[in-house]
C-alpha cells in the first residue's frame, strides 16, 4: 500500500508542476539551470498550496486513514487529515532499486523557514539504510571505480547536470555504518564531498571513521566559503568542481590541514605540539608505504628529521603471519562453494547475513567451524576484517589452517551477489542430499511402520525442497 501511495503522489506532484499552477516552480528550477530533461529524469514535482488536495485524492482511492498517516504524506490534527507537504518543490527519494519511498520538499518562493523538509521515517523509508540516487549512480560508480558522497539531492542533481553521475547523497549530515557498507559494494575508492560549513566538516570526520572501520581510506573535498556542491558549481563552474574532485585530499592531508589551522608553526612549542599530534595520526596508518610517505612529508614540513619522528612511533607487535596454503587436490563444486563463500564472508558482513539466513551449516567440519567463528566475531564486534580476525583466532590451529586455504584463493574483492546465491544453493543442495541419504539408510534399518512412514515423509519433503532450490 505504501509503495502504491507514493506512486500516486509522484504522478500527482508531477502533474501539478506541469500545469499553470506550476509555472513559478518551473521558472525557479530553470533559473537554477535545471533543464526540463533533468526535471523529468529526477521526477521533480510540486505540492500545491492547498491543505488536503493529495489527501482527498488518496481517500478517493480507498486508502484508510491509518494507512495514509503511516505513509508520512498525511498528518492528522484536530481530528482532521491534511497534506504534510504544501507549496514546495518535491524531490522524490528512492530505495536502492529506484522505488519512491519519500520526499525532500524545498521552498521556492523566498521563504526562510524550513528550507528543506524530509519525509519522516516509515515502514519503507529508513534513512540510515538508504542513499539518494544509489540506483542511478551504481552503474557509473562501478564503471569509473569511484563513488562520490554528498549531503543532499540538489547537490547530486547539480553534479549530474555537468556529467558527474557517480554521486549519491547521505540525506543529511549523519552518515551511518549501513550507508558505508552500501558504498563499499560499489567501490572502495570513495570521495567525501560534503558541504563546506561546520556541519559538513563534522559529517566528513564521522564518515572517515565509518570507512576506516571497513579498511577504506576515503579522499576528501572541502569547498570554500561554506559552499555546498550545488552552490560551488553554479558559482565556479563545472571545470573548477571537477578539478576539486581530481585533486581530493587524503585523510592524512585533511587532518594535517585542520591541525595547521590550530597551531602557530613559527612558535617552537606549538610546532612541537603539532608534530606530536601528527605523529599520533601517522601511527594509525596501516599501509607501510603511506606511512613512510607521511613521515617524510611531516619531516619536510616541520624540519624535524624522519629518524626522530620514527623513534616516536609506537613499536607495534607483528600481526600473526598465516602461511599461504595452496590447495592442490581437485575440489568439487560443493567444496569450491564452501571456500569461496567463506572468502566473501571475511570481507562483507552482508554475505555473513546471507549465510545465516539460507544455510547456517557448512558440510565440511573445518569450514563449518571457521564459518561459526566468523559469524561469532561479527556478532560480537559488529564488523569483520581479516587482520583482527586472525588475532581473535589466537592459537586455534585448526581454524587458522582452514583460514590459510581461504585467504590463498585470491578472488576478486568485488562481491557478486548472484555468485553468492549460487554458492549458497550448492551448499544447501549438498546438505539436502546428505540428509536424503541418511534418512534412506535409516528407513532400510527401521522395522517400526510408523517411524518408517515418518522417515518416508522426510525423504519426500527433501526431494521437494531440492526441486525448489534448483
Buried (B, 14 or more C-beta within 10 A) or exposed (E): BBEEBBEBBBEBBBEBBBEEBBEBBBEBBEEBEBEEEBBEBBBBBBBBEBEBBBBEBBBEEEBEEEBBBBBBBBBEEEEEBBBBBBBBBBBBBBBBEEBBBBBBBBBBEEEEEEEBBBBEEBEBBBBEBBBBBBBBBBEBBBEBEBBBBBBBBBBBBBBBBBEBBBBBBBBEBBBBBBBBBBBBBBBBBBBBBBBBBEBBBEBBBBBBEBBBBBBBBBBBBBBEEEBBBBBBBEEBEBEEBBEBBEEBBBBBBBBBEEBEEEBEBEEEEEBEBBBEBBBEBBEEBEEEEBBBBBBEBBBEBBEBEBEEBBEEBEEEEEEEEBEEBEBEEEEEEBBBBBBBBBBBBBBBBBBBEBBBEBBEEBBBEBBBBBBBBBBEBBEEEEBBBBEEBBEBBEEBEEBBBBBBBBBBBEBEEEBEEEBBEBBBBBBBBBBBBEBBEBBBEBBEEBEEEEEBEBBBEBBEBBEEBBEEEE
